[in-house]
Amino acid sequence: MNRFALFAVVALLWGAAGARDALDAWVAATDLPPLVTETSTEVLARDGTLLRAYTVTEGRWRLATSVDAVDPAYVRMLVAYEDKRFFRHAGVDLPALARAAAQAAWNGQIVSGGSTLTMQVARLLEDGPTGRWPGKLRQIRVALALERRLDKQAILNLYLNHAPFGGNLEGVRAATRAWFGKVPRRLTAAQAALLVALPQSPETRRPDRFPNAARAARDRVLARLAKNGVLDRASALAARREPVPNVRRPFPALAPHLADRALADRPLSARHHLTIDARLQARMQDLARRAVRNRGDRLSAALVVADHRTGEILASVGSPDFTDQGRQGFVDMTQASRSPGSTLKPLIYGLAFDQGLGHPDTLIADRPTAFGNYAPTNFDGAYRGDIRMREALQLSLNIPAVALTEALGPARLMAHMRRAGMQPDLPGQAPPGLAIALGGLGVTLEDLARLYATFGNAGRKVPLHWRADTEPPEPGPEVLSEVAAWQVADILRGTPPPIASARSGLAFKTGTSYGHHDAWAAGFDGRHVIAVWIGRADGTSVPGAFGGDLAAPVLFEAFARLKPQLDPLPPPPPGTLRVTNAELPPPLHRFRAPGAALAATAPDAPQLIYPPDGVKLELGGLGLVVKLRAGVPPFTVLANGTALATGQRAREITLPAPGTGFVALSVIDAKGRAARADLDLR
């Protein structure tokens, strides 16, 4: 080689090296668009089923996905059709680009773009033009820069999340849900081919508007893939016979109110995992729609289903239709504070049993009674005279419930509602009065479910929760003793069922607020609790609405849709007094007038000398010694409403240890007067 040739080679190499360095510098200086994809916030059921998703910027659906969540056959078809050298080039396919340039020169216009998948990603990220050389040059630069920053799988992920599929659908997961009603993990060859074809011209090939164009584009993909050996001809021919979807499926809207609550609770979270059972939620939403059908265009309904063993909310329906403006469907009536009517009465009776004020077979008077300036009446205007507490609760009589509330004290009732996890809402700043026994305060439907879950959970608070992506709450405190909770459940399961509903042993109670504004029903079995509300979201009256007529049938139907048969309630706990009225201790034969059962002002009323009220005692496994002064024997001693001793005439009594924890100890004499002490036994 002479020196001139050598000089030429050196110059050529020097120029090539300079060009390479210039190219490297040009690519390195590329200002890349954001590589973090904004995807739809998703709310998922307990099994991962999509309950609801929210659109991203400009109202686009873009559900997050990745290569490993997509059918591999679709990815192979996409690469084979769009960019067969994808895994070998560095962002630009020079042969394809040269072919495109030659075709453009020959035809005087761009015939094929020669774009790689990486270049398409560059265009999608910047929403750039497709048919002009300045735009193409920008795509080349961004594609080269992307290949230096990301691996091939990351680039494919960007494509799978950004590719347009018609309308406001972006990304393959949004497309498969809208066009096929499925996730992209398993696709037919025809479905995969349609997904390959749509992004090339998403608006002119939309299957719901231009099904013939969509079919033709899909079939061209199938034909080329069969020609290139990616698909065998038999599979391609079978795929061509598969119909193209001509309807766009709506995105799911299950538990929309609860989804909104989840989003408001954690606005920065991309995914929210709930305890909701998607299939059950769909059945309950359908039930709510049916419950108000043909009952006027303003009536609404709501219900809550929960597992009182775990505290998980399995279904939450805030209205029959989230989008129904006439019914104000956007209002979540599981969270609205409304008068609960008679649905608090089971708690009143449970507390009365615990405090030694009565027993399910204790007689109580149902006759016109004035409690100071308050003179309630029964709902039907009739009175039954002396009646067992069991029947008074089953018939939902008002006078006995108010009499018990007066004896307990309204503040005690409020305190135990809060202990059960409820947040009762009193009008204004007024102290609680006797009217709360009949619904003179506000509670939410979800709170009512908490209360009835407590009855089903042996008297212990059930921390209802709807998030599956956090640690479940700790078990709650005791609201009622196990005996009192069982007694309430036993009474409620004897309540006559609504007309046309078979007697099933469901423990339930109905309620109707004053003025017929709200109809309620709540019930439980050995595992689940359901609460139902029917009324108008704007709070106006619904003439003729009764909980027993409107809400109770929905409650029974809800349990039927939940499971084929009820879970049995537990057997009575040890120490439960199961006797007739005649066999009860004399002080429990009849409930005394308000204040009489707890009267301690008379000089000869019984007094607890030991143990004193509020004391902490270390029993160490020994018995509990009770010392009395005054009172008329025989004495009855109760702990949390359970009789520990009856017919006692001595004034120093040794009792078996009633267990540990907080114990309400009551001693009742022959005249029905009582002494009481709250103890903390260790």
Secondary structure, DSSP 8 states (H G I E B T S, - for coil): --HHHHHHHHHHHHHHHHHHHHHHHHHHT------S-----EEE-TTS-EEEE---GGG-B-----GGGS-HHHHHHHHHHH-TTTTTSSS--HHHHHHHHHHHHHHSS-S-----HHHHHHHHHHT--SSSHHHHHHHHHHHHHHHHHS-HHHHHHHHHHH-B-STTBBSHHHHHHHHHSS-TTS--HHHHHHHHHGGGSTTTT-TTT-HHHHHHHHHHHHHHHHHTTSS-HHHHHHHHTS----S-----BSSHHHHHHHHHH-TT-SEEEBS--HHHHHHHHHHHHHHHTTS-SSEEEEEEEEETTT-BEEEEESSS-TT-TTTTTTS-TTS--B--TTTTHHHHHHHHHHTTS--TT-EEEES---BTTB----TTS---EEEEHHHHHHTT-HHHHHHHHHHH-HHHHHHHHHHTT---B-STT----GGGGGT-SBB-HHHHHHHHHHHHTTTB----B-BSSS-------BSS-HHHHHHHHHHHTTS---TTS-----EEEEEE-TTS-EEEEEEE-SSEEEEEEEEETT----TT--IIIIIHHHHHHHHHHH-SS--------TT-----GGGS-GGGSB--STTTTT---STTS-EEEES-TT-EE--TT--EEEEEESS-SSEEEEETTEEEEEEE--SEEEE----SEEEEEEEE-TTS-EEEEEEEE-
